[in-house]
Each structure stands twice: as structure tokens, then as C-alpha cells.
Amino acid sequence: MAEGAAAPGTSSRAERDEARSRRAATGAPVRRSYGRGRPSVDERPPAPWGNFPLAELAVLVGIVLMIGAFPVGGKQGVVMFAAGLALGSLAGLEVSIREHFAGYRSHSSLLAGSIAVVTITVIALAAGEVYVPLLLAAGLAVFGLSFWSFRGAFKRRSGGIGFR
């Protein structure tokens, strides 16, 4: 092999940067299958509704509701604050689900925790008065099973990587 020549199948960083610049200059969209391989930082999974910033707007409305709850006060302020908190949380959860199942970033703990919280809430509301250690045990069991399932799903989607 000649001096300074790269090994077959490899390229220098300068060559990759130049190729990336050429692709950006042409404006051609980069298509990627999120089911295989590892997406790069620039290849976030697209939202199903296109470029419309729905999650960002939902977070903004949630923040406005939470801030607006303080001057309103009373029961209406509490409802506004809870609605803002729920709206912002749902927007963040949607982004986490999309990134997780595209193999972009692992959100196994967050998703398993949200399922555990929903499970605890449903049991507590359905059963009325429940022994707290029983609720915690149910929440931990659901969290563990969900975490294991979400981690496996992420490994399949990311090409075998357990977290990123």
C-alpha cells in the first residue's frame, strides 16, 4: 500500500467532511431506514406529522398554562397547573417514544417508569384504600417487566446496542 493511502473501505476524516459538505450543498434529503444500523445525531426520527413543531408547541402551551395558574389561583389555578403539567409531560413522552422505537436514543427507564406510574394510579383509584407496600411492589414489578421489554425493543431497533 502506498504511503498515506487509506486502507480499503476506510476514508480520512477530511474526505468524509468533504463528502458531507457536497451532500449538504446539493440539498438532497438523506434517507435512512431506522430499523437497521445506528442513526447518527443528525438523523433524528421524523415526526409522523412532518415538520410541524407539535411537541414543541404543546410544551409551550403547557408552560404558559402552568405560569398562568399562579395569578388565577384557587381551584381553577390548580386545574390549569395540572393541565399544563400533563400537556408538557405528554409532549415529552411522545418524543421519547418516537426516539426509543426508532433506535435513536434509549428511553427504557422513562417509558417503564411512566407505565409503572399509570399502573399504580389505576390500582389506587380502582381499589380505593390500598396498602402502600402492595402498590410499590406492583409498581416495581411492572417497571421491571416494562424495562426489560423496552430494552429488548431498543436493542432490536438499534442494531444490538443496549443504550445510547
N, C-alpha and C positions, 0 to 999 in steps of 0.2 A: 504494500500500500504506500502511496506517495506521502511525503511529509506534509502535514497539515490537512490531509484528506480525512474526512469523517468515515467512520465505519459504515458498511452498508446498512441502510434502514434508519440511520440517525441523521440529525442535522444540527447545526450550531444554533445557538440562541439568536444570533443576528439573522440567520436565514429564516427562522420561524417568525421573528418580529417583522421582517420584510414581507413575508407571505401574508401575515395577519394584516399589515398595512394595505397590501394590494387588495385583499378581500374587502376591507372596510371602504376603500376608495371606490370600488365598483358598486357598492351598495347592495350587493346580492345577499339575500337573507340566508343565514346559516341554518340548515335543517338538521335536527338531531332526533334520534329515537331515544326517549328517556328510559326505555325498558332495558337497554343494554349499555354496558360500559359506565363510565363515570363522567357525568356532566361537569363542565368547568364552572368557574364562578360567574362567567358572563352568560351562561346558559340556564338561567332560572326557568322553571317550568311556567309556561304561559297560562294565564287565567282563561277559563272557558268562555268568558265574555269579551275577550280581546284586550285591547289597550285601555279600556275604560277603567279608571282607578277606583273601583268599587270598594275594595277593602280599605284603602286609604281614606275615602270619603266616610265610610262607616266609622272608622276610628275617630275622625274629626268630629262627626256628629255626636259620637259618644263622649268625647272630651267636652264639647260645648254643653251637652246635657248635664254632665257632672259639675261643671263650673257654674252653670245656671241654676243648679239645685240649691246652692247656698243662699243667694238673695231671696229665692222663693220661700224656702223654709217649710216647716210643717210636714204634713203627710204628703202633700204634692211634691215637695222638695225631695223627700225620701224616695218617692216613686221615680222622679226624674233621675236621681243619682243611680238608682238600681237599674233603670233602663239604659242609661249611658254606660254603666259598667258592663251590662250584659251585651250591648251592641259592640263595644270595643273588644270584649273577650271573644265574641263570635267571629269578628273580623280576623283577629289574630289566630284563632283556631282554624279558620278556613285556609289561611296562608300556610299554617303548619301542616295541615292535611295534604295540601297540594304539593308542598316541598317534600314531605316524607314519602308519599307514594310515587313521586317521580324519581326518587333516588338521589335527590339533590342534597338534602340535609336530614339527618336523623332527628326526629322529634318523638321518639318512643316514650320517653318519660312523661312529656307533656300530654300526649294523647292518652296514655294509660292512666295518668292522674285525672284527666277530665272524665274518663269513663268511670273511674272509682268514685269521684265526687257525685256524679249523676246517680250511681248505684246507691250510695249512702243516702242521698237526698230522697230517692224514691222509696227506699225501705223505711226511712224515718217518717215520711209523710203517710205511707200506706199503713204502717203498723201502729202509728201513734207513739206511745211511750215505749221506747226500746232501750235495752241495756247497752250502754255506750261501748263496752269492750266487744260486744257482739257486732255492733256497727263497724268498729275498727277492724275486726277480724274479716268481715265481709269485704270491706274496702281494700284491705291488704291482699286478700285472695283474688279479687277482681283486678287489682293493679298488677299483681304478679303474672296472671294469665294474659292480660292485655299487653303488658310489656313484652312478654315472650313472643306473642303473636306479631306485634308491631315490629319488633327487632327482626324477626324472620322475614317479614314482608319487605323491610328496608334492605336486608341482605340480598334478597332476590332481585330487587329493583336496581340496586347499586353495583351489582356485579360481585357480590361476596363481602363487601365492606360492612362491618357492623355498626360503625358510627362515623360521622364526618362533621 
